[in-house]
Amino acid sequence: MAIWNTSAKYGAVAKFFHWVLAVLILLMLCLGFYMGTISDKVLKGVIVNLHKCLGLIILALMILRGIWALCNVRPAMPTNTRWWERRLERLVHYSFYVVLIAMPLVGWIGASSAGKPPRYGTLALGLPLAQNERLIDLAFETHNFLAGVIIVLISIHIGAAFFHYFFKKDRVLQRMWF
C-alpha cells in the first residue's frame, strides 16, 4: 500500500489518520455521555481525565492530518458525481476539520479556566487562563453543542459512504477502506 494518496485512492497515512480518528471520536462520544452517569468520584475523575487527554490527542492528530492533507493530492470523485454532491462532500469534510479542532480546543479552554486541566501523570497541561465562570460555561456549552454537530456530520458521512457503495455502486467507499 502506498504511503501517499493518488488521484484514485487514499494512501496509508491518510487511512491511518481517518480510521484512528474515527475510533477515537466514537470512543470520546461514548465517554462524554457516560461521564454524566458516573456517581463514583474516583472513577469519574479517571474517566473525565481520560476524556480530556484523548481530546488533546485528537487535536494533535487533526492538526497533523490537516498538514498531511495539504501535502497530498485528494482522490477525484467519480465523473458521474453531481455538482451538489461534490459541494456537500467538501462542506462535510471541511466541517469535520473545523469542528474536530474546535471541540478539543474549547474543552481544553473550559477545563483550564476551571483549574482542572488534562493531566498525563503528574504533568498538568493547562492553558494560562484565569478562572472565569462565564468562559467556563461558554466553553462547555459550545463543547456540548459541537458533540451534536459531530454526531450529525458522522451520520451524513457514513450515510454518504453507504449511498455510494449500495446505490451508486462506485468505488468511493473503497478509496478509504484497507
TINUTI-9749 format. One record per residue: residue in one letter; x negated, z negated, y of N, C-alpha, C in turn. Coordinates in nm, 4 decimals, padded with zeros to 6 digits. Layout:
<sites>
   r       n_c1       n_c3       n_c2      ca_c1      ca_c3      ca_c2       c_c1       c_c3       c_c2
   a          X          Z          Y          X          Z          Y          X          Z          Y
...
</sites>
This chain:
<sites>
   r       n_c1       n_c3       n_c2      ca_c1      ca_c3      ca_c2       c_c1       c_c3       c_c2
   m   -00.0844    00.0000   -00.1178    00.0000    00.0000    00.0000   -00.0888    00.0000    00.1239
   a   -00.0577    00.0865    00.2168   -00.1355    00.0997    00.3397   -00.1143   -00.0211    00.4305
   i   -00.2169   -00.0560    00.5011   -00.2099   -00.1665    00.5977   -00.1272   -00.1245    00.7191
   w   -00.1529   -00.0043    00.7698   -00.0899    00.0460    00.8919    00.0424    00.1148    00.8605
   n    00.1307    00.1167    00.9592    00.2559    00.1910    00.9485    00.2252    00.3405    00.9482
   t    00.3179    00.4159    00.8909    00.3142    00.5615    00.9026    00.4444    00.6043    00.9688
   s    00.4600    00.7334    00.9922    00.5843    00.7807    01.0528    00.7010    00.7708    00.9551
   a    00.6720    00.7442    00.8265    00.7774    00.7366    00.7251    00.8029    00.5946    00.6743
   k    00.7046    00.5043    00.6861    00.7169    00.3740    00.6208    00.6362    00.2678    00.6952
   y    00.6817    00.1442    00.6857    00.6074    00.0328    00.7432    00.4898   -00.0023    00.6518
   g    00.3806   -00.0482    00.7122    00.2629   -00.0883    00.6370    00.2724   -00.2323    00.5899
   a    00.1697   -00.2743    00.5163    00.1685   -00.4076    00.4550    00.1756   -00.5198    00.5576
   v    00.1087   -00.5060    00.6702    00.1085   -00.6129    00.7705    00.2467   -00.6272    00.8337
   a    00.3104   -00.5167    00.8689    00.4451   -00.5219    00.9264    00.5441   -00.5822    00.8257
   k    00.5295   -00.5447    00.6989    00.6175   -00.6006    00.5949    00.5935   -00.7499    00.5773
   f    00.4667   -00.7895    00.5821    00.4335   -00.9311    00.5724    00.5028   -01.0096    00.6840
   f    00.4844   -00.9641    00.8087    00.5487   -01.0321    00.9213    00.7002   -01.0365    00.9033
   h    00.7610   -00.9245    00.8671    00.9067   -00.9162    00.8527    00.9580   -01.0173    00.7505
   w    00.9000   -01.0171    00.6312    00.9547   -01.0999    00.5234    00.9183   -01.2476    00.5374
   v    00.7992   -01.2785    00.5850    00.7643   -01.4193    00.6074    00.8531   -01.4768    00.7176
   l    00.8705   -01.4014    00.8248    00.9578   -01.4483    00.9318    01.1027   -01.4594    00.8861
   a    01.1488   -01.3661    00.8037    01.2867   -01.3735    00.7530    01.3089   -01.5038    00.6759
   v    01.2150   -01.5371    00.5887    01.2269   -01.6605    00.5102    01.2210   -01.7823    00.6017
   l    01.1244   -01.7838    00.6936    01.1107   -01.8984    00.7849    01.2335   -01.9160    00.8737
   i    01.2881   -01.8065    00.9224    01.4045   -01.8153    01.0109    01.5267   -01.8672    00.9358
   l    01.5481   -01.8182    00.8150    01.6601   -01.8692    00.7348    01.6401   -02.0170    00.7026
   l    01.5160   -02.0561    00.6700    01.4854   -02.1968    00.6450    01.5119   -02.2799    00.7706
   m    01.4712   -02.2287    00.8859    01.4909   -02.3013    01.0112    01.6386   -02.3193    01.0450
   l    01.7173   -02.2153    01.0211    01.8610   -02.2287    01.0469    01.9212   -02.3357    00.9565
   c    01.8822   -02.3344    00.8299    01.9325   -02.4365    00.7363    01.8874   -02.5764    00.7789
   l    01.7591   -02.5895    00.8134    01.7092   -02.7201    00.8589    01.7809   -02.7648    00.9861
   g    01.8025   -02.6723    01.0770    01.8691   -02.7061    01.2029    02.0080   -02.7628    01.1806
   f    02.0832   -02.6997    01.0901    02.2176   -02.7510    01.0613    02.2111   -02.8800    00.9790
   y    02.1146   -02.8892    00.8886    02.1009   -03.0072    00.8021    02.0610   -03.1311    00.8816
   m    01.9791   -03.1136    00.9856    01.9301   -03.2278    01.0641    02.0438   -03.3129    01.1193
   g    02.1516   -03.2456    01.1564    02.2640   -03.3183    01.2140    02.3399   -03.4050    01.1143
   t    02.3149   -03.3866    00.9859    02.3885   -03.4625    00.8839    02.3087   -03.5784    00.8262
   i    02.1830   -03.5939    00.8653    02.0960   -03.6952    00.8057    02.1162   -03.8285    00.8767
   s    02.1409   -03.9335    00.7975    02.1581   -04.0661    00.8568    02.0315   -04.1506    00.8435
   d    01.9491   -04.1247    00.7433    01.8243   -04.1989    00.7237    01.7251   -04.1613    00.8348
   k    01.6840   -04.2603    00.9154    01.5995   -04.2320    01.0313    01.4625   -04.1764    00.9931
   v    01.4041   -04.2265    00.8870    01.2711   -04.1796    00.8465    01.2790   -04.0354    00.7990
   l    01.3752   -04.0065    00.7118    01.3927   -03.8700    00.6618    01.4252   -03.7750    00.7772
   k    01.5120   -03.8193    00.8665    01.5483   -03.7351    00.9804    01.4254   -03.7041    01.0665
   g    01.3406   -03.8031    01.0901    01.2192   -03.7817    01.1678    01.1272   -03.6791    01.1028
   v    01.1142   -03.6871    00.9713    01.0293   -03.5918    00.8989    01.0876   -03.4507    00.9084
   i    01.2178   -03.4381    00.8863    01.2830   -03.3067    00.8896    01.2798   -03.2474    01.0312
   v    01.3047   -03.3299    01.1316    01.3020   -03.2817    01.2699    01.1610   -03.2347    01.3056
   n    01.0587   -03.3103    01.2678    00.9216   -03.2686    01.2973    00.8855   -03.1413    01.2214
   l    00.9288   -03.1301    01.0963    00.9059   -03.0068    01.0195    00.9699   -02.8881    01.0914
   h    01.0909   -02.9074    01.1409    01.1625   -02.8040    01.2149    01.0819   -02.7619    01.3388
   k    01.0304   -02.8580    01.4113    00.9513   -02.8282    01.5317    00.8227   -02.7532    01.4960
   c    00.7542   -02.7992    01.3918    00.6274   -02.7364    01.3531    00.6501   -02.5939    01.3036
   l    00.7545   -02.5733    01.2245    00.7866   -02.4382    01.1791    00.8258   -02.3496    01.2963
   g    00.8899   -02.4075    01.3967    00.9238   -02.3320    01.5173    00.7996   -02.2800    01.5874
   l    00.6955   -02.3633    01.5955    00.5706   -02.3185    01.6573    00.5027   -02.2100    01.5734
   i    00.5139   -02.2206    01.4424    00.4576   -02.1173    01.3546    00.5330   -01.9858    01.3755
   i    00.6651   -01.9932    01.3854    00.7445   -01.8726    01.4119    00.7062   -01.8121    01.5463
   l    00.6889   -01.8955    01.6473    00.6479   -01.8462    01.7791    00.5149   -01.7708    01.7697
   a    00.4172   -01.8294    01.7022    00.2858   -01.7649    01.6875    00.2982   -01.6345    01.6090
   l    00.3748   -01.6364    01.4998    00.3920   -01.5148    01.4192    00.4636   -01.4053    01.4969
   m    00.5620   -01.4427    01.5790    00.6333   -01.3422    01.6581    00.5416   -01.2791    01.7624
   i    00.4554   -01.3582    01.8233    00.3609   -01.3022    01.9200    00.2649   -01.2068    01.8489
   l    00.2124   -01.2492    01.7344    00.1230   -01.1625    01.6569    00.1960   -01.0367    01.6102
   r    00.3207   -01.0541    01.5678    00.3990   -00.9383    01.5234    00.4201   -00.8401    01.6386
   g    00.4479   -00.8920    01.7558    00.4654   -00.8060    01.8723    00.3395   -00.7278    01.9044
   i    00.2264   -00.7948    01.8982    00.0982   -00.7264    01.9224    00.0762   -00.6192    01.8166
   w    00.1036   -00.6533    01.6895    00.0878   -00.5562    01.5808    00.1793   -00.4356    01.6018
   a    00.3023   -00.4615    01.6430    00.3977   -00.3516    01.6648    00.3506   -00.2595    01.7777
   l    00.2896   -00.3165    01.8801    00.2396   -00.2345    01.9911    00.1218   -00.1470    01.9489
   c    00.0505   -00.1877    01.8459   -00.0687   -00.1145    01.7997   -00.0367   -00.0148    01.6887
   n    00.0887   -00.0044    01.6499    00.1281    00.0778    01.5353    00.2352    00.1784    01.5717
   v    00.2386    00.2853    01.4966    00.3480    00.3805    01.5076    00.4712    00.3156    01.4441
   r    00.5874    00.3492    01.4944    00.7115    00.2995    01.4349    00.7680    00.4110    01.3480
   p    00.8005    00.3806    01.2226    00.8585    00.4859    01.1380    00.9830    00.5468    01.2029
   a    00.9934    00.6778    01.1921    01.1039    00.7503    01.2552    01.2341    00.7253    01.1799
   m    01.3417    00.7231    01.2540    01.4743    00.7149    01.1924    01.5070    00.8514    01.1318
   p    01.5921    00.8547    01.0301    01.6309    00.9844    00.9732    01.6901    01.0764    01.0805
   t    01.6734    01.2046    01.0622    01.7181    01.3015    01.1635    01.8699    01.3005    01.1824
   n    01.9451    01.2567    01.0818    02.0910    01.2540    01.0948    02.1421    01.1251    01.1608
   t    02.0528    01.0451    01.2152    02.0933    00.9213    01.2826    02.1518    00.9557    01.4189
   r    02.2718    00.9051    01.4446    02.3394    00.9332    01.5712    02.2718    00.8594    01.6856
   w    02.2932    00.9097    01.8067    02.2287    00.8521    01.9242    02.2642    00.7044    01.9420
   w    02.3899    00.6676    01.9175    02.4317    00.5297    01.9383    02.3724    00.4376    01.8305
   e    02.3484    00.4911    01.7106    02.2837    00.4118    01.6063    02.1384    00.3832    01.6449
   r    02.0722    00.4813    01.7039    01.9337    00.4625    01.7488    01.9278    00.3576    01.8599
   r    02.0207    00.3651    01.9532    02.0240    00.2686    02.0639    02.0536    00.1277    02.0125
   l    02.1497    00.1179    01.9211    02.1838   -00.0129    01.8646    02.0654   -00.0697    01.7859
   e    01.9971    00.0161    01.7114    01.8803   -00.0283    01.6343    01.7738   -00.0840    01.7289
   r    01.7450   -00.0162    01.8370    01.6455   -00.0627    01.9346    01.6906   -00.1925    02.0006
   l    01.8201   -00.1974    02.0397    01.8731   -00.3167    02.1042    01.8592   -00.4388    02.0130
   v    01.8953   -00.4236    01.8864    01.8872   -00.5362    01.7921    01.7420   -00.5774    01.7724
   h    01.6519   -00.4811    01.7538    01.5119   -00.5168    01.7314    01.4489   -00.5831    01.8547
   y    01.4730   -00.5287    01.9725    01.4193   -00.5915    02.0934    01.4809   -00.7299    02.1148
   s    01.6092   -00.7429    02.0842    01.6758   -00.8729    02.0969    01.6139   -00.9756    02.0033
   f    01.5806   -00.9325    01.8810    01.5119   -01.0232    01.7881    01.3821   -01.0748    01.8504
   y    01.3022   -00.9857    01.9068    01.1758   -01.0286    01.9674    01.2002   -01.1296    02.0791
   v    01.2915   -01.0982    02.1687    01.3185   -01.1873    02.2823    01.3694   -01.3228    02.2334
   v    01.4687   -01.3212    02.1472    01.5317   -01.4461    02.1028    01.4375   -01.5285    02.0156
   l    01.3608   -01.4617    01.9280    01.2729   -01.5368    01.8378    01.1449   -01.5849    01.9055
   i    01.1219   -01.5433    02.0281    01.0162   -01.6035    02.1090    01.0774   -01.7105    02.1998
   a    01.1939   -01.6806    02.2575    01.2590   -01.7761    02.3481    01.3043   -01.9025    02.2757
   m    01.3590   -01.8884    02.1551    01.4155   -02.0051    02.0875    01.3106   -02.1135    02.0597
   p    01.1966   -02.0811    01.9977    01.0989   -02.1888    01.9788    01.0415   -02.2410    02.1111
   l    01.0320   -02.1531    02.2110    00.9818   -02.1995    02.3413    01.0745   -02.3030    02.4041
   v    01.2048   -02.2757    02.4048    01.2963   -02.3727    02.4674    01.3056   -02.4999    02.3840
   g    01.2952   -02.4881    02.2512    01.2911   -02.6083    02.1677    01.1674   -02.6918    02.1974
   w    01.0545   -02.6245    02.2126    00.9285   -02.6919    02.2436    00.9347   -02.7576    02.3814
   i    00.9939   -02.6874    02.4774    01.0104   -02.7435    02.6120    01.0986   -02.8677    02.6065
   g    01.2116   -02.8584    02.5355    01.3021   -02.9732    02.5248    01.2372   -03.0918    02.4566
   a    01.1685   -03.0665    02.3461    01.1039   -03.1757    02.2724    00.9911   -03.2381    02.3545
   s    00.9137   -03.1548    02.4235    00.8033   -03.2066    02.5053    00.8559   -03.2884    02.6229
   s    00.9614   -03.2391    02.6873    01.0184   -03.3110    02.8009    01.0815   -03.4429    02.7564
   a    01.1290   -03.4458    02.6320    01.1872   -03.5696    02.5782    01.0800   -03.6668    02.5296
   g    00.9532   -03.6248    02.5349    00.8456   -03.7112    02.4874    00.8341   -03.7135    02.3363
   k    00.8921   -03.6132    02.2695    00.8894   -03.6060    02.1229    00.8388   -03.4685    02.0787
   p    00.7130   -03.4368    02.1120    00.6609   -03.3038    02.0786    00.6373   -03.2899    01.9285
   p    00.6196   -03.1670    01.8824    00.5849   -03.1476    01.7418    00.4504   -03.2138    01.7127
   r    00.4378   -03.2666    01.5913    00.3142   -03.3338    01.5515    00.2636   -03.2735    01.4213
   y    00.1372   -03.2382    01.4220    00.0672   -03.1988    01.2995   -00.0252   -03.3148    01.2671
   g    00.0177   -03.4019    01.1784   -00.0584   -03.5243    01.1502   -00.0604   -03.6111    01.2746
   t   -00.1801   -03.6423    01.3235   -00.1918   -03.7264    01.4440   -00.1990   -03.6429    01.5714
   l   -00.2024   -03.5105    01.5576   -00.2127   -03.4217    01.6730   -00.0740   -03.3907    01.7293
   a   -00.0498   -03.4349    01.8526    00.0766   -03.4048    01.9205    00.0577   -03.2773    02.0014
   l    00.1482   -03.1813    01.9821    00.1386   -03.0521    02.0502    00.2441   -03.0420    02.1601
   g    00.2360   -03.1319    02.2540    00.3321   -03.1335    02.3630    00.2883   -03.0490    02.4801
   l    00.3851   -03.0040    02.5539    00.3591   -02.9340    02.6795    00.3497   -03.0380    02.7901
   p    00.2738   -03.0112    02.8955    00.2588   -03.1097    03.0040    00.3830   -03.1127    03.0940
   l    00.4893   -03.1729    03.0430    00.6156   -03.1806    03.1169    00.6572   -03.3259    03.1323
   a    00.7075   -03.3580    03.2488    00.7618   -03.4920    03.2716    00.8986   -03.5021    03.2059
   q    00.9379   -03.6238    03.1720    01.0700   -03.6426    03.1138    01.1747   -03.6073    03.2180
   n    01.2707   -03.5228    03.1776    01.3704   -03.4720    03.2700    01.4974   -03.4459    03.1888
   e    01.5972   -03.5315    03.2089    01.7194   -03.5226    03.1292    01.7904   -03.3880    03.1443
   r    01.7936   -03.3347    03.2663    01.8594   -03.2040    03.2867    01.7862   -03.0942    03.2114
   l    01.6541   -03.0969    03.2150    01.5745   -02.9970    03.1428    01.5933   -03.0112    02.9921
   i    01.5951   -03.1341    02.9440    01.6152   -03.1597    02.8005    01.7501   -03.1035    02.7574
   d    01.8563   -03.1378    02.8317    01.9912   -03.0896    02.7972    01.9982   -02.9370    02.8013
   l    01.9439   -02.8778    02.9069    01.9465   -02.7315    02.9197    01.8688   -02.6655    02.8063
   a    01.7521   -02.7203    02.7746    01.6692   -02.6620    02.6686    01.7423   -02.6652    02.5346
   f    01.8023   -02.7782    02.5005    01.8664   -02.7872    02.3691    02.0010   -02.7143    02.3640
   e    02.0718   -02.7068    02.4779    02.1927   -02.6228    02.4810    02.1553   -02.4768    02.4607
   t    02.0485   -02.4338    02.5252    02.0003   -02.2959    02.5094    01.9529   -02.2725    02.3661
   h    01.8807   -02.3683    02.3116    01.8300   -02.3600    02.1743    01.9463   -02.3430    02.0758
   n    02.0503   -02.4216    02.0929    02.1676   -02.4120    02.0044    02.2405   -02.2795    02.0229
   f    02.2539   -02.2340    02.1461    02.3172   -02.1049    02.1727    02.2379   -01.9925    02.1051
   l    02.1061   -01.9971    02.1182    02.0223   -01.8932    02.0581    02.0306   -01.8928    01.9060
   a    02.0579   -02.0083    01.8453    02.0789   -02.0122    01.6997    02.1983   -01.9238    01.6637
   g    02.3038   -01.9321    01.7407    02.4204   -01.8463    01.7169    02.3878   -01.6998    01.7370
   v    02.3087   -01.6699    01.8400    02.2675   -01.5309    01.8652    02.1860   -01.4789    01.7469
   i    02.0970   -01.5613    01.6948    02.0155   -01.5203    01.5799    02.1038   -01.4913    01.4593
   i    02.2030   -01.5731    01.4359    02.2935   -01.5501    01.3222    02.3660   -01.4164    01.3385
   v    02.4095   -01.3861    01.4594    02.4755   -01.2569    01.4855    02.3776   -01.1416    01.4634
   l    02.2561   -01.1540    01.5159    02.1560   -01.0479    01.5003    02.1201   -01.0257    01.3529
   i    02.1042   -01.1347    01.2791    02.0746   -01.1221    01.1357    02.1885   -01.0502    01.0647
   s    02.3111   -01.0854    01.0981    02.4276   -01.0220    01.0355    02.4310   -00.8722    01.0647
   i    02.4063   -00.8344    01.1883    02.4032   -00.6927    01.2250    02.2895   -00.6223    01.1516
   h    02.1726   -00.6844    01.1489    02.0542   -00.6265    01.0868    02.0753   -00.6021    00.9373
   i    02.1234   -00.7026    00.8671    02.1471   -00.6889    00.7232    02.2610   -00.5902    00.6978
   g    02.3651   -00.5986    00.7784    02.4764   -00.5038    00.7635    02.4312   -00.3601    00.7828
   a    02.3456   -00.3367    00.8815    02.2953   -00.2005    00.9056    02.2073   -00.1534    00.7901
   a    02.1239   -00.2433    00.7366    02.0388   -00.2058    00.6229    02.1244   -00.1646    00.5031
   f    02.2279   -00.2420    00.4749    02.3171   -00.2078    00.3630    02.3975   -00.0812    00.3921
   f    02.4384   -00.0634    00.5171    02.5099    00.0588    00.5554    02.4233    00.1810    00.5277
   h    02.2972    00.1740    00.5665    02.2060    00.2862    00.5408    02.1857    00.3078    00.3906
   y    02.1743    00.2004    00.3166    02.1465    00.2123    00.1737    02.2673    00.2622    00.0950
   f    02.3842    00.2021    00.1183    02.5015    00.2325    00.0364    02.5840    00.3503    00.0869
   f    02.5936    00.3692    00.2181    02.6816    00.4723    00.2721    02.6066    00.5969    00.3182
   k    02.5008    00.5761    00.3952    02.4258    00.6919    00.4424    02.3300    00.7444    00.3360
   k    02.2941    00.6555    00.2447    02.2052    00.6887    00.1330    02.0733    00.7508    00.1802
   d    02.0226    00.6990    00.2922    01.8913    00.7427    00.3380    01.7884    00.6373    00.2966
   r    01.6677    00.6472    00.3404    01.5596    00.5601    00.2941    01.5217    00.4534    00.3981
   v    01.6132    00.4217    00.4885    01.5821    00.3253    00.5937    01.5495    00.1877    00.5344
   l    01.6279    00.1403    00.4411    01.6032    00.0094    00.3799    01.4703    00.0094    00.3042
   q    01.4396    00.1148    00.2350    01.3184    00.1206    00.1531    01.1917    00.1221    00.2379
   r    01.2013    00.1580    00.3650    01.0829    00.1586    00.4509    01.0239    00.0198    00.4665
   m    01.1086   -00.0843    00.4595    01.0612   -00.2218    00.4770    01.0530   -00.2963    00.3440
   w    01.1029   -00.2372    00.2387    01.1012   -00.3022    00.1070    00.9641   -00.2817    00.0416
   f    00.9239   -00.3743   -00.0429    00.7930   -00.3612   -00.1088    00.7984   -00.2665   -00.2251
</sites>
